[in-house]
Amino acid sequence: MFSKNTEKLESFIGVNSSFNGNIETKGTLRIDGILEGNVNADWIILGEKASVKGDLMARGIMIGGSVVGNLQAKEIVEIKSKGRVSGDIHSSKLTIMEGGLFDGRSSMTREESKIVEFQAKN
């Protein structure tokens, strides 16, 4: 998930914390507590004890806890073995580990490959 150019973990909602409202942040947001609201970040990671009611939008989303809301990721959505998602998922890649639950619709879009044609000189 993390490459050399990917932002570090910058924001964190702890296991004993609850937050009500929308969050927009750069970098990676890790949620281990309770969040009610929408999130827009570069990467979103939900720990096993996390609970989110709201829509998530990011480059990549990793779900270890539960989400009630829609997910939109440019690169990947991964539902871990204890993850639960109730809502629609829009992403180019979707992975659901054994034991992970998904109740909703998914749509996967791929970027069109660009074909360049060269004409031969006579």
N, CA, C and O atoms as CSV, one atom per row, in Angstrom:
chain,resi,resn,atom,element,x,y,z
A,1,MET,N,N,0.816,-1.186,0.000
A,1,MET,CA,C,0.000,0.000,0.000
A,1,MET,C,C,0.862,1.252,0.000
A,1,MET,O,O,0.615,2.164,-0.789
A,2,PHE,N,N,1.868,1.317,0.867
A,2,PHE,CA,C,2.701,2.504,0.923
A,2,PHE,C,C,3.887,2.351,-0.009
A,2,PHE,O,O,4.603,1.351,0.048
A,3,SER,N,N,4.094,3.327,-0.854
A,3,SER,CA,C,5.287,3.361,-1.690
A,3,SER,C,C,6.168,4.496,-1.184
A,3,SER,O,O,5.784,5.229,-0.273
A,4,LYS,N,N,7.331,4.637,-1.768
A,4,LYS,CA,C,8.262,5.667,-1.314
A,4,LYS,C,C,7.664,7.066,-1.431
A,4,LYS,O,O,7.987,7.950,-0.637
A,5,ASN,N,N,6.790,7.269,-2.424
A,5,ASN,CA,C,6.218,8.596,-2.637
A,5,ASN,C,C,4.878,8.791,-1.946
A,5,ASN,O,O,4.330,9.892,-1.985
A,6,THR,N,N,4.331,7.752,-1.311
A,6,THR,CA,C,3.051,7.864,-0.634
A,6,THR,C,C,3.228,8.596,0.685
A,6,THR,O,O,4.228,8.419,1.382
A,7,GLU,N,N,2.248,9.414,1.014
A,7,GLU,CA,C,2.303,10.182,2.246
A,7,GLU,C,C,2.294,9.257,3.461
A,7,GLU,O,O,1.767,8.145,3.404
A,8,LYS,N,N,2.879,9.725,4.551
A,8,LYS,CA,C,2.918,8.977,5.804
A,8,LYS,C,C,1.583,9.119,6.519
A,8,LYS,O,O,0.743,9.939,6.146
A,9,LEU,N,N,1.403,8.297,7.563
A,9,LEU,CA,C,0.224,8.413,8.406
A,9,LEU,C,C,0.242,9.788,9.056
A,9,LEU,O,O,1.152,10.105,9.821
A,10,GLU,N,N,-0.757,10.604,8.754
A,10,GLU,CA,C,-0.762,11.977,9.251
A,10,GLU,C,C,-1.886,12.269,10.225
A,10,GLU,O,O,-1.754,13.158,11.067
A,11,SER,N,N,-2.996,11.535,10.130
A,11,SER,CA,C,-4.135,11.801,10.989
A,11,SER,C,C,-4.610,10.494,11.604
A,11,SER,O,O,-4.521,9.431,10.989
A,12,PHE,N,N,-5.121,10.592,12.845
A,12,PHE,CA,C,-5.456,9.386,13.578
A,12,PHE,C,C,-6.648,9.658,14.492
A,12,PHE,O,O,-6.675,10.665,15.198
A,13,ILE,N,N,-7.629,8.762,14.478
A,13,ILE,CA,C,-8.736,8.801,15.426
A,13,ILE,C,C,-8.618,7.537,16.256
A,13,ILE,O,O,-8.823,6.435,15.748
A,14,GLY,N,N,-8.289,7.692,17.527
A,14,GLY,CA,C,-7.975,6.569,18.398
A,14,GLY,C,C,-9.176,5.724,18.775
A,14,GLY,O,O,-10.324,6.111,18.557
A,15,VAL,N,N,-8.887,4.558,19.347
A,15,VAL,CA,C,-9.903,3.561,19.673
A,15,VAL,C,C,-10.912,4.078,20.697
A,15,VAL,O,O,-12.068,3.655,20.675
A,16,ASN,N,N,-10.513,4.972,21.586
A,16,ASN,CA,C,-11.417,5.508,22.605
A,16,ASN,C,C,-12.010,6.856,22.205
A,16,ASN,O,O,-12.531,7.581,23.052
A,17,SER,N,N,-11.933,7.193,20.915
A,17,SER,CA,C,-12.394,8.482,20.434
A,17,SER,C,C,-13.621,8.328,19.552
A,17,SER,O,O,-13.810,7.308,18.890
A,18,SER,N,N,-14.450,9.362,19.558
A,18,SER,CA,C,-15.565,9.430,18.614
A,18,SER,C,C,-15.566,10.835,18.017
A,18,SER,O,O,-15.224,11.815,18.679
A,19,PHE,N,N,-15.958,10.902,16.758
A,19,PHE,CA,C,-15.924,12.161,16.030
A,19,PHE,C,C,-17.191,12.265,15.198
A,19,PHE,O,O,-17.596,11.305,14.543
A,20,ASN,N,N,-17.818,13.443,15.229
A,20,ASN,CA,C,-19.021,13.681,14.447
A,20,ASN,C,C,-18.757,14.878,13.544
A,20,ASN,O,O,-18.592,15.998,14.028
A,21,GLY,N,N,-18.715,14.647,12.227
A,21,GLY,CA,C,-18.459,15.711,11.263
A,21,GLY,C,C,-17.665,15.191,10.088
A,21,GLY,O,O,-17.199,14.052,10.103
A,22,ASN,N,N,-17.508,16.015,9.073
A,22,ASN,CA,C,-16.776,15.629,7.872
A,22,ASN,C,C,-15.286,15.909,8.046
A,22,ASN,O,O,-14.891,16.865,8.714
A,23,ILE,N,N,-14.467,15.053,7.430
A,23,ILE,CA,C,-13.012,15.211,7.492
A,23,ILE,C,C,-12.472,15.259,6.077
A,23,ILE,O,O,-12.799,14.416,5.242
A,24,GLU,N,N,-11.633,16.266,5.818
A,24,GLU,CA,C,-10.904,16.347,4.556
A,24,GLU,C,C,-9.447,16.582,4.912
A,24,GLU,O,O,-9.106,17.573,5.556
A,25,THR,N,N,-8.579,15.651,4.482
A,25,THR,CA,C,-7.177,15.741,4.860
A,25,THR,C,C,-6.281,15.202,3.749
A,25,THR,O,O,-6.698,14.370,2.943
A,26,LYS,N,N,-5.070,15.681,3.723
A,26,LYS,CA,C,-4.055,15.126,2.830
A,26,LYS,C,C,-3.343,14.009,3.575
A,26,LYS,O,O,-3.353,13.981,4.806
A,27,GLY,N,N,-2.737,13.107,2.856
A,27,GLY,CA,C,-2.017,12.021,3.503
A,27,GLY,C,C,-2.960,10.901,3.904
A,27,GLY,O,O,-4.042,10.746,3.337
A,28,THR,N,N,-2.533,10.122,4.892
A,28,THR,CA,C,-3.265,8.938,5.323
A,28,THR,C,C,-3.996,9.210,6.625
A,28,THR,O,O,-3.437,9.793,7.554
A,29,LEU,N,N,-5.247,8.783,6.684
A,29,LEU,CA,C,-6.053,8.876,7.894
A,29,LEU,C,C,-6.326,7.467,8.397
A,29,LEU,O,O,-6.854,6.634,7.660
A,30,ARG,N,N,-5.966,7.194,9.657
A,30,ARG,CA,C,-6.284,5.908,10.277
A,30,ARG,C,C,-7.378,6.143,11.305
A,30,ARG,O,O,-7.294,7.052,12.131
A,31,ILE,N,N,-8.413,5.302,11.238
A,31,ILE,CA,C,-9.538,5.408,12.156
A,31,ILE,C,C,-9.629,4.107,12.948
A,31,ILE,O,O,-9.739,3.026,12.370
A,32,ASP,N,N,-9.582,4.220,14.263
A,32,ASP,CA,C,-9.781,3.072,15.140
A,32,ASP,C,C,-10.982,3.293,16.056
A,32,ASP,O,O,-11.397,2.371,16.758
A,33,GLY,N,N,-11.538,4.486,16.060
A,33,GLY,CA,C,-12.675,4.812,16.902
A,33,GLY,C,C,-13.966,4.874,16.113
A,33,GLY,O,O,-14.154,4.141,15.142
A,34,ILE,N,N,-14.856,5.760,16.545
A,34,ILE,CA,C,-16.180,5.907,15.935
A,34,ILE,C,C,-16.231,7.240,15.205
A,34,ILE,O,O,-15.864,8.276,15.758
A,35,LEU,N,N,-16.690,7.204,13.956
A,35,LEU,CA,C,-16.797,8.410,13.142
A,35,LEU,C,C,-18.164,8.439,12.479
A,35,LEU,O,O,-18.602,7.463,11.870
A,36,GLU,N,N,-18.828,9.580,12.611
A,36,GLU,CA,C,-20.083,9.784,11.904
A,36,GLU,C,C,-19.897,11.009,11.019
A,36,GLU,O,O,-19.889,12.141,11.503
A,37,GLY,N,N,-19.748,10.773,9.726
A,37,GLY,CA,C,-19.506,11.847,8.777
A,37,GLY,C,C,-18.757,11.325,7.570
A,37,GLY,O,O,-18.358,10.161,7.533
A,38,ASN,N,N,-18.565,12.180,6.586
A,38,ASN,CA,C,-17.885,11.802,5.350
A,38,ASN,C,C,-16.392,12.089,5.468
A,38,ASN,O,O,-15.974,12.996,6.188
A,39,VAL,N,N,-15.585,11.287,4.738
A,39,VAL,CA,C,-14.126,11.438,4.778
A,39,VAL,C,C,-13.582,11.527,3.364
A,39,VAL,O,O,-13.971,10.757,2.486
A,40,ASN,N,N,-12.678,12.473,3.154
A,40,ASN,CA,C,-11.956,12.600,1.898
A,40,ASN,C,C,-10.476,12.721,2.259
A,40,ASN,O,O,-10.061,13.704,2.873
A,41,ALA,N,N,-9.680,11.714,1.873
A,41,ALA,CA,C,-8.249,11.690,2.194
A,41,ALA,C,C,-7.508,10.994,1.063
A,41,ALA,O,O,-8.127,10.432,0.159
A,42,ASP,N,N,-6.177,11.032,1.116
A,42,ASP,CA,C,-5.399,10.302,0.122
A,42,ASP,C,C,-5.547,8.798,0.342
A,42,ASP,O,O,-5.811,8.054,-0.603
A,43,TRP,N,N,-5.377,8.349,1.589
A,43,TRP,CA,C,-5.551,6.943,1.960
A,43,TRP,C,C,-6.354,6.892,3.251
A,43,TRP,O,O,-6.195,7.745,4.125
A,44,ILE,N,N,-7.221,5.883,3.366
A,44,ILE,CA,C,-8.019,5.704,4.577
A,44,ILE,C,C,-7.828,4.271,5.057
A,44,ILE,O,O,-7.983,3.320,4.292
A,45,ILE,N,N,-7.487,4.131,6.348
A,45,ILE,CA,C,-7.323,2.814,6.955
A,45,ILE,C,C,-8.258,2.727,8.147
A,45,ILE,O,O,-8.204,3.574,9.038
A,46,LEU,N,N,-9.118,1.711,8.176
A,46,LEU,CA,C,-9.991,1.466,9.313
A,46,LEU,C,C,-9.492,0.248,10.066
A,46,LEU,O,O,-9.372,-0.836,9.496
A,47,GLY,N,N,-9.200,0.428,11.349
A,47,GLY,CA,C,-8.800,-0.684,12.196
A,47,GLY,C,C,-9.992,-1.583,12.493
A,47,GLY,O,O,-11.127,-1.249,12.153
A,48,GLU,N,N,-9.735,-2.726,13.128
A,48,GLU,CA,C,-10.784,-3.713,13.395
A,48,GLU,C,C,-11.872,-3.186,14.313
A,48,GLU,O,O,-13.006,-3.660,14.236
A,49,LYS,N,N,-11.577,-2.224,15.178
A,49,LYS,CA,C,-12.579,-1.698,16.101
A,49,LYS,C,C,-13.246,-0.431,15.583
A,49,LYS,O,O,-14.078,0.153,16.278
A,50,ALA,N,N,-12.900,0.002,14.383
A,50,ALA,CA,C,-13.452,1.228,13.816
A,50,ALA,C,C,-14.895,1.040,13.371
A,50,ALA,O,O,-15.295,-0.033,12.921
A,51,SER,N,N,-15.663,2.115,13.511
A,51,SER,CA,C,-17.047,2.133,13.051
A,51,SER,C,C,-17.294,3.480,12.381
A,51,SER,O,O,-17.133,4.527,13.009
A,52,VAL,N,N,-17.686,3.454,11.106
A,52,VAL,CA,C,-17.915,4.688,10.357
A,52,VAL,C,C,-19.310,4.658,9.748
A,52,VAL,O,O,-19.719,3.670,9.138
A,53,LYS,N,N,-20.038,5.770,9.929
A,53,LYS,CA,C,-21.313,5.985,9.246
A,53,LYS,C,C,-21.125,7.210,8.381
A,53,LYS,O,O,-21.182,8.340,8.866
A,54,GLY,N,N,-20.901,6.983,7.096
A,54,GLY,CA,C,-20.661,8.080,6.174
A,54,GLY,C,C,-19.932,7.575,4.947
A,54,GLY,O,O,-19.520,6.417,4.893
A,55,ASP,N,N,-19.774,8.447,3.961
A,55,ASP,CA,C,-19.119,8.089,2.706
A,55,ASP,C,C,-17.616,8.329,2.807
A,55,ASP,O,O,-17.167,9.287,3.436
A,56,LEU,N,N,-16.845,7.437,2.175
A,56,LEU,CA,C,-15.388,7.540,2.162
A,56,LEU,C,C,-14.907,7.728,0.730
A,56,LEU,O,O,-15.360,7.034,-0.180
A,57,MET,N,N,-13.987,8.669,0.534
A,57,MET,CA,C,-13.412,8.911,-0.788
A,57,MET,C,C,-11.901,9.061,-0.634
A,57,MET,O,O,-11.426,9.873,0.159
A,58,ALA,N,N,-11.139,8.253,-1.417
A,58,ALA,CA,C,-9.680,8.283,-1.305
A,58,ALA,C,C,-9.051,7.589,-2.505
A,58,ALA,O,O,-9.753,7.038,-3.354
A,59,ARG,N,N,-7.724,7.619,-2.567
A,59,ARG,CA,C,-6.998,6.824,-3.565
A,59,ARG,C,C,-7.112,5.354,-3.220
A,59,ARG,O,O,-7.306,4.516,-4.100
A,60,GLY,N,N,-6.991,5.038,-1.927
A,60,GLY,CA,C,-7.085,3.665,-1.470
A,60,GLY,C,C,-7.758,3.600,-0.114
A,60,GLY,O,O,-7.550,4.468,0.734
A,61,ILE,N,N,-8.576,2.553,0.092
A,61,ILE,CA,C,-9.314,2.393,1.343
A,61,ILE,C,C,-9.133,0.964,1.830
A,61,ILE,O,O,-9.399,0.014,1.094
A,62,MET,N,N,-8.676,0.811,3.081
A,62,MET,CA,C,-8.519,-0.502,3.708
A,62,MET,C,C,-9.506,-0.590,4.863
A,62,MET,O,O,-9.497,0.258,5.756
A,63,ILE,N,N,-10.355,-1.608,4.851
A,63,ILE,CA,C,-11.426,-1.732,5.834
A,63,ILE,C,C,-11.169,-2.933,6.742
A,63,ILE,O,O,-11.207,-4.080,6.295
A,64,GLY,N,N,-10.909,-2.658,8.016
A,64,GLY,CA,C,-10.783,-3.720,9.008
A,64,GLY,C,C,-11.966,-3.733,9.952
A,64,GLY,O,O,-12.221,-4.748,10.601
A,65,GLY,N,N,-12.693,-2.633,10.045
A,65,GLY,CA,C,-13.852,-2.497,10.913
A,65,GLY,C,C,-15.134,-2.463,10.104
A,65,GLY,O,O,-15.283,-3.209,9.136
A,66,SER,N,N,-16.074,-1.587,10.504
A,66,SER,CA,C,-17.357,-1.543,9.795
A,66,SER,C,C,-17.633,-0.159,9.222
A,66,SER,O,O,-17.293,0.863,9.818
A,67,VAL,N,N,-18.258,-0.160,8.048
A,67,VAL,CA,C,-18.645,1.073,7.374
A,67,VAL,C,C,-20.085,0.929,6.899
A,67,VAL,O,O,-20.450,-0.072,6.283
A,68,VAL,N,N,-20.897,1.941,7.194
A,68,VAL,CA,C,-22.221,2.059,6.603
A,68,VAL,C,C,-22.174,3.333,5.778
A,68,VAL,O,O,-22.269,4.439,6.309
A,69,GLY,N,N,-22.026,3.161,4.477
A,69,GLY,CA,C,-21.890,4.296,3.569
A,69,GLY,C,C,-21.224,3.849,2.287
A,69,GLY,O,O,-20.818,2.694,2.158
A,70,ASN,N,N,-21.111,4.761,1.340
A,70,ASN,CA,C,-20.532,4.454,0.034
A,70,ASN,C,C,-19.034,4.724,0.041
A,70,ASN,O,O,-18.557,5.648,0.699
A,71,LEU,N,N,-18.296,3.894,-0.709
A,71,LEU,CA,C,-16.848,4.020,-0.816
A,71,LEU,C,C,-16.482,4.318,-2.262
A,71,LEU,O,O,-16.986,3.678,-3.184
A,72,GLN,N,N,-15.608,5.288,-2.451
A,72,GLN,CA,C,-15.103,5.600,-3.784
A,72,GLN,C,C,-13.594,5.730,-3.700
A,72,GLN,O,O,-13.073,6.597,-2.998
A,73,ALA,N,N,-12.884,4.846,-4.432
A,73,ALA,CA,C,-11.425,4.853,-4.419
A,73,ALA,C,C,-10.895,4.867,-5.845
A,73,ALA,O,O,-11.409,4.165,-6.715
A,74,LYS,N,N,-9.874,5.661,-6.074
A,74,LYS,CA,C,-9.260,5.720,-7.400
A,74,LYS,C,C,-8.461,4.462,-7.697
A,74,LYS,O,O,-8.407,4.021,-8.845
A,75,GLU,N,N,-7.832,3.872,-6.666
A,75,GLU,CA,C,-6.951,2.730,-6.894
A,75,GLU,C,C,-7.500,1.413,-6.355
A,75,GLU,O,O,-7.655,0.463,-7.122
A,76,ILE,N,N,-7.800,1.327,-5.054
A,76,ILE,CA,C,-8.170,0.031,-4.477
A,76,ILE,C,C,-9.047,0.194,-3.243
A,76,ILE,O,O,-8.895,1.136,-2.466
A,77,VAL,N,N,-9.972,-0.757,-3.086
A,77,VAL,CA,C,-10.706,-0.950,-1.839
A,77,VAL,C,C,-10.408,-2.375,-1.400
A,77,VAL,O,O,-10.579,-3.323,-2.166
A,78,GLU,N,N,-9.959,-2.514,-0.156
A,78,GLU,CA,C,-9.659,-3.837,0.380
A,78,GLU,C,C,-10.440,-4.035,1.670
A,78,GLU,O,O,-10.306,-3.258,2.615
A,79,ILE,N,N,-11.263,-5.090,1.701
A,79,ILE,CA,C,-12.024,-5.431,2.894
A,79,ILE,C,C,-11.309,-6.603,3.559
A,79,ILE,O,O,-11.219,-7.693,2.994
A,80,LYS,N,N,-10.806,-6.363,4.763
A,80,LYS,CA,C,-10.066,-7.387,5.502
A,80,LYS,C,C,-11.023,-8.442,6.062
A,80,LYS,O,O,-12.240,-8.311,5.931
A,81,SER,N,N,-10.474,-9.482,6.683
A,81,SER,CA,C,-11.276,-10.618,7.145
A,81,SER,C,C,-12.334,-10.240,8.175
A,81,SER,O,O,-13.365,-10.909,8.255
A,82,LYS,N,N,-12.116,-9.189,8.966
A,82,LYS,CA,C,-13.110,-8.757,9.947
A,82,LYS,C,C,-13.839,-7.502,9.497
A,82,LYS,O,O,-14.618,-6.930,10.260
A,83,GLY,N,N,-13.594,-7.066,8.258
A,83,GLY,CA,C,-14.218,-5.861,7.739
A,83,GLY,C,C,-15.649,-6.093,7.288
A,83,GLY,O,O,-16.005,-7.174,6.820
A,84,ARG,N,N,-16.475,-5.039,7.439
A,84,ARG,CA,C,-17.875,-5.095,7.020
A,84,ARG,C,C,-18.220,-3.789,6.319
A,84,ARG,O,O,-17.975,-2.708,6.853
A,85,VAL,N,N,-18.791,-3.892,5.121
A,85,VAL,CA,C,-19.207,-2.716,4.375
A,85,VAL,C,C,-20.659,-2.887,3.971
A,85,VAL,O,O,-21.038,-3.894,3.373
A,86,SER,N,N,-21.470,-1.886,4.307
A,86,SER,CA,C,-22.855,-1.850,3.865
A,86,SER,C,C,-23.021,-0.563,3.069
A,86,SER,O,O,-23.203,0.513,3.638
A,87,GLY,N,N,-22.956,-0.687,1.749
A,87,GLY,CA,C,-23.026,0.473,0.862
A,87,GLY,C,C,-22.391,0.131,-0.470
A,87,GLY,O,O,-21.884,-0.975,-0.656
A,88,ASP,N,N,-22.418,1.061,-1.382
A,88,ASP,CA,C,-21.887,0.839,-2.726
A,88,ASP,C,C,-20.387,1.157,-2.766
A,88,ASP,O,O,-19.894,2.030,-2.052
A,89,ILE,N,N,-19.685,0.417,-3.626
A,89,ILE,CA,C,-18.246,0.606,-3.793
A,89,ILE,C,C,-17.950,0.907,-5.256
A,89,ILE,O,O,-18.395,0.190,-6.152
A,90,HIS,N,N,-17.189,1.980,-5.488
A,90,HIS,CA,C,-16.719,2.350,-6.824
A,90,HIS,C,C,-15.200,2.405,-6.763
A,90,HIS,O,O,-14.634,3.233,-6.050
A,91,SER,N,N,-14.533,1.516,-7.519
A,91,SER,CA,C,-13.076,1.452,-7.491
A,91,SER,C,C,-12.572,0.710,-8.714
A,91,SER,O,O,-13.337,0.017,-9.385
A,92,SER,N,N,-11.285,0.853,-9.006
A,92,SER,CA,C,-10.717,0.079,-10.110
A,92,SER,C,C,-10.302,-1.311,-9.649
A,92,SER,O,O,-10.216,-2.229,-10.465
A,93,LYS,N,N,-10.040,-1.483,-8.341
A,93,LYS,CA,C,-9.700,-2.802,-7.784
A,93,LYS,C,C,-10.497,-3.000,-6.499
A,93,LYS,O,O,-10.648,-2.076,-5.699
A,94,LEU,N,N,-11.005,-4.221,-6.312
A,94,LEU,CA,C,-11.740,-4.563,-5.107
A,94,LEU,C,C,-11.264,-5.919,-4.620
A,94,LEU,O,O,-11.281,-6.900,-5.364
A,95,THR,N,N,-10.835,-5.967,-3.353
A,95,THR,CA,C,-10.391,-7.211,-2.750
A,95,THR,C,C,-11.198,-7.441,-1.478
A,95,THR,O,O,-11.311,-6.554,-0.632
A,96,ILE,N,N,-11.761,-8.650,-1.351
A,96,ILE,CA,C,-12.474,-9.021,-0.137
A,96,ILE,C,C,-11.828,-10.288,0.401
A,96,ILE,O,O,-11.876,-11.340,-0.238
A,97,MET,N,N,-11.227,-10.183,1.570
A,97,MET,CA,C,-10.570,-11.330,2.196
A,97,MET,C,C,-11.636,-12.293,2.727
A,97,MET,O,O,-12.771,-11.894,2.987
A,98,GLU,N,N,-11.262,-13.553,2.882
A,98,GLU,CA,C,-12.181,-14.542,3.423
A,98,GLU,C,C,-12.654,-14.091,4.801
A,98,GLU,O,O,-11.840,-13.785,5.672
A,99,GLY,N,N,-13.960,-14.049,4.995
A,99,GLY,CA,C,-14.550,-13.592,6.249
A,99,GLY,C,C,-15.058,-12.160,6.171
A,99,GLY,O,O,-15.895,-11.759,6.980
A,100,GLY,N,N,-14.567,-11.384,5.214
A,100,GLY,CA,C,-15.035,-10.010,5.032
A,100,GLY,C,C,-16.452,-9.992,4.484
A,100,GLY,O,O,-16.825,-10.861,3.696
A,101,LEU,N,N,-17.244,-9.007,4.895
A,101,LEU,CA,C,-18.638,-8.915,4.472
A,101,LEU,C,C,-18.854,-7.661,3.640
A,101,LEU,O,O,-18.333,-6.592,3.958
A,102,PHE,N,N,-19.632,-7.806,2.568
A,102,PHE,CA,C,-19.963,-6.681,1.688
A,102,PHE,C,C,-21.415,-6.803,1.288
A,102,PHE,O,O,-21.824,-7.801,0.695
A,103,ASP,N,N,-22.205,-5.773,1.619
A,103,ASP,CA,C,-23.613,-5.734,1.260
A,103,ASP,C,C,-23.851,-4.442,0.494
A,103,ASP,O,O,-23.923,-3.364,1.085
A,104,GLY,N,N,-23.971,-4.555,-0.819
A,104,GLY,CA,C,-24.160,-3.379,-1.654
A,104,GLY,C,C,-23.842,-3.698,-3.094
A,104,GLY,O,O,-23.747,-4.864,-3.476
A,105,ARG,N,N,-23.678,-2.671,-3.884
A,105,ARG,CA,C,-23.328,-2.839,-5.291
A,105,ARG,C,C,-21.896,-2.352,-5.503
A,105,ARG,O,O,-21.421,-1.443,-4.823
A,106,SER,N,N,-21.231,-2.978,-6.456
A,106,SER,CA,C,-19.878,-2.526,-6.780
A,106,SER,C,C,-19.796,-2.214,-8.263
A,106,SER,O,O,-20.418,-2.881,-9.089
A,107,SER,N,N,-19.031,-1.205,-8.583
A,107,SER,CA,C,-18.733,-0.907,-9.983
A,107,SER,C,C,-17.238,-0.655,-10.065
A,107,SER,O,O,-16.656,0.090,-9.277
A,108,MET,N,N,-16.645,-1.306,-11.051
A,108,MET,CA,C,-15.199,-1.195,-11.225
A,108,MET,C,C,-14.920,-0.524,-12.559
A,108,MET,O,O,-15.455,-0.925,-13.592
A,109,THR,N,N,-14.087,0.492,-12.526
A,109,THR,CA,C,-13.725,1.197,-13.744
A,109,THR,C,C,-12.225,1.070,-13.939
A,109,THR,O,O,-11.443,1.154,-12.991
A,110,ARG,N,N,-11.852,0.871,-15.164
A,110,ARG,CA,C,-10.431,0.808,-15.509
A,110,ARG,C,C,-10.120,1.963,-16.423
A,110,ARG,O,O,-10.941,2.377,-17.243
A,111,GLU,N,N,-8.923,2.473,-16.267
A,111,GLU,CA,C,-8.487,3.515,-17.188
A,111,GLU,C,C,-8.243,2.888,-18.544
A,111,GLU,O,O,-7.636,1.823,-18.655
A,112,GLU,N,N,-8.721,3.559,-19.562
A,112,GLU,CA,C,-8.525,3.069,-20.918
A,112,GLU,C,C,-7.046,3.153,-21.263
A,112,GLU,O,O,-6.396,4.164,-20.998
A,113,SER,N,N,-6.516,2.083,-21.858
A,113,SER,CA,C,-5.125,2.137,-22.291
A,113,SER,C,C,-5.050,3.006,-23.537
A,113,SER,O,O,-5.909,2.946,-24.416
A,114,LYS,N,N,-4.021,3.796,-23.586
A,114,LYS,CA,C,-3.866,4.712,-24.710
A,114,LYS,C,C,-3.022,4.042,-25.782
A,114,LYS,O,O,-1.855,3.716,-25.566
A,115,ILE,N,N,-3.629,3.845,-26.924
A,115,ILE,CA,C,-2.939,3.210,-28.040
A,115,ILE,C,C,-2.491,4.300,-29.008
A,115,ILE,O,O,-3.286,5.117,-29.472
A,116,VAL,N,N,-1.221,4.285,-29.290
A,116,VAL,CA,C,-0.666,5.272,-30.204
A,116,VAL,C,C,-0.275,4.554,-31.481
A,116,VAL,O,O,0.501,3.599,-31.453
A,117,GLU,N,N,-0.807,5.009,-32.590
A,117,GLU,CA,C,-0.480,4.385,-33.875
A,117,GLU,C,C,0.521,5.265,-34.622
A,117,GLU,O,O,0.352,6.479,-34.733
A,118,PHE,N,N,1.549,4.625,-35.120
A,118,PHE,CA,C,2.552,5.313,-35.922
A,118,PHE,C,C,2.375,4.923,-37.370
A,118,PHE,O,O,2.131,3.759,-37.688
A,119,GLN,N,N,2.497,5.882,-38.228
A,119,GLN,CA,C,2.407,5.571,-39.657
A,119,GLN,C,C,3.814,5.478,-40.222
A,119,GLN,O,O,4.681,6.304,-39.940
A,120,ALA,N,N,4.009,4.450,-41.025
A,120,ALA,CA,C,5.331,4.240,-41.639
A,120,ALA,C,C,5.571,5.260,-42.734
A,120,ALA,O,O,4.665,5.618,-43.487
A,121,LYS,N,N,6.828,5.727,-42.808
A,121,LYS,CA,C,7.196,6.653,-43.892
A,121,LYS,C,C,7.444,5.858,-45.147
A,121,LYS,O,O,8.027,4.775,-45.100
A,122,ASN,N,N,7.011,6.382,-46.256
A,122,ASN,CA,C,7.228,5.717,-47.548
A,122,ASN,C,C,8.550,6.087,-48.150
A,122,ASN,O,O,8.888,5.615,-49.236
